[in-house]
Amino acid sequence: MNTMRKTLTMAAVVASLGLLAACSKSEEPAAPPAAPAPSTTPTPAPVPPAAQDQSAAPQADQQSMQDKIKESAEAAKDKAGELATKAGEAADSARESVKEGAAKADAAIQNAVGNGSK
């Protein structure tokens, strides 16, 4: 019971994070292009390539994190579907068991009443 609760909680958390990521991405306004400010000083030396690679790395990390969140959300959705199917099958099985038990009890009562009235 405790593991199922943890599993369902994690599925809900992952689904919520996926939804949050999807919603925040769609509402994100485009950044306005920055106009270069007029300056009277000479332009600075070009930035070394290492600094450019570092700025690209967070974007790649963010993209990979978003991909992981999407994959986790899809996995959670699949797992939730499987659990729902299993729960439905268990409910059907329980109903059938109750029907069989009720039929057996009814038959036993009828036999007892029928045998006692003779």
VOGU-851016 format. One record per residue (C-alpha): residue in one letter; chain; y negated, x, z negated; residue number from 1. Coordinates in steps of 0.5 Angstrom, whole numbers, plus 500, padded with zeros to 3 digits. Layout:
! residues N
> A:A:Y:X:Z:NUM .
...
! end
This chain:
! residues 118
> M:A:500:500:500:1 .
> N:A:495:506:498:2 .
> T:A:497:509:505:3 .
> M:A:496:503:509:4 .
> R:A:489:502:505:5 .
> K:A:487:509:507:6 .
> T:A:489:509:514:7 .
> L:A:485:502:515:8 .
> T:A:479:505:511:9 .
> M:A:479:511:516:10 .
> A:A:480:507:522:11 .
> A:A:474:503:520:12 .
> V:A:470:509:519:13 .
> V:A:472:512:525:14 .
> A:A:470:506:529:15 .
> S:A:464:505:525:16 .
> L:A:462:512:527:17 .
> G:A:464:511:534:18 .
> L:A:460:505:535:19 .
> L:A:454:508:531:20 .
> A:A:454:514:536:21 .
> A:A:454:509:542:22 .
> C:A:449:505:540:23 .
> S:A:444:511:538:24 .
> K:A:445:514:545:25 .
> S:A:443:508:549:26 .
> E:A:437:507:545:27 .
> E:A:435:514:545:28 .
> P:A:428:514:549:29 .
> A:A:427:520:554:30 .
> A:A:423:525:552:31 .
> P:A:416:525:555:32 .
> P:A:415:532:559:33 .
> A:A:411:537:556:34 .
> A:A:405:538:560:35 .
> P:A:403:546:559:36 .
> A:A:397:547:555:37 .
> P:A:391:551:559:38 .
> S:A:391:558:555:39 .
> T:A:386:563:556:40 .
> T:A:391:568:554:41 .
> P:A:396:572:558:42 .
> T:A:403:569:558:43 .
> P:A:408:572:554:44 .
> A:A:414:576:556:45 .
> P:A:420:572:558:46 .
> V:A:425:570:553:47 .
> P:A:432:574:553:48 .
> P:A:438:570:556:49 .
> A:A:441:571:549:50 .
> A:A:436:566:546:51 .
> Q:A:437:561:552:52 .
> D:A:445:561:551:53 .
> Q:A:444:559:543:54 .
> S:A:440:553:545:55 .
> A:A:445:551:550:56 .
> A:A:451:552:545:57 .
> P:A:448:546:540:58 .
> Q:A:448:541:546:59 .
> A:A:455:543:548:60 .
> D:A:457:543:540:61 .
> Q:A:454:536:540:62 .
> Q:A:457:534:547:63 .
> S:A:464:536:544:64 .
> M:A:463:532:537:65 .
> Q:A:461:526:541:66 .
> D:A:467:527:545:67 .
> K:A:472:528:539:68 .
> I:A:469:522:536:69 .
> K:A:470:517:542:70 .
> E:A:477:520:542:71 .
> S:A:478:518:535:72 .
> A:A:475:511:536:73 .
> E:A:480:510:541:74 .
> A:A:486:513:537:75 .
> A:A:484:508:531:76 .
> K:A:483:502:536:77 .
> D:A:490:504:539:78 .
> K:A:493:504:532:79 .
> A:A:489:498:529:80 .
> G:A:492:494:535:81 .
> E:A:499:497:534:82 .
> L:A:498:495:526:83 .
> A:A:496:488:528:84 .
> T:A:502:487:533:85 .
> K:A:507:490:527:86 .
> A:A:503:485:522:87 .
> G:A:504:479:527:88 .
> E:A:512:481:528:89 .
> A:A:512:481:520:90 .
> A:A:509:475:519:91 .
> D:A:514:472:524:92 .
> S:A:520:475:521:93 .
> A:A:518:472:514:94 .
> R:A:517:465:517:95 .
> E:A:524:465:520:96 .
> S:A:527:468:514:97 .
> V:A:523:462:510:98 .
> K:A:526:457:515:99 .
> E:A:533:460:514:100 .
> G:A:532:460:507:101 .
> A:A:530:453:507:102 .
> A:A:535:450:511:103 .
> K:A:541:454:507:104 .
> A:A:537:451:500:105 .
> D:A:537:444:504:106 .
> A:A:544:444:506:107 .
> A:A:546:446:499:108 .
> I:A:543:440:496:109 .
> Q:A:545:435:501:110 .
> N:A:552:438:499:111 .
> A:A:551:438:492:112 .
> V:A:548:431:492:113 .
> G:A:554:428:497:114 .
> N:A:559:431:493:115 .
> G:A:556:428:486:116 .
> S:A:556:421:489:117 .
> K:A:563:420:491:118 .
! end
